[in-house]
């Protein structure tokens, strides 16, 4: 039983690591488009950097939550 739990944690963290970059790019693009539409202008380089920095915690929360829930559904027959 302990081997399955170790595999669950490793695979969940691995999945989160693999999903982080594409999810960050997607969330960043959505946030930039929304901000540009709201302001009716393109964002400056500094504004984009700040928005990209603020996207990281949101992305981490989403991908970690998704990966642990996904693995719990996939591995539910083993627990």
Secondary structure, 3 states (H helix, E strand, C coil): CHHHHHHHHHHHHHHHHHHHHHHHHHHHHHHHHHHHHHHCCCCCHHHHHHHHHHHHHHHHHHHHHHHHHHHHHHCHHHC
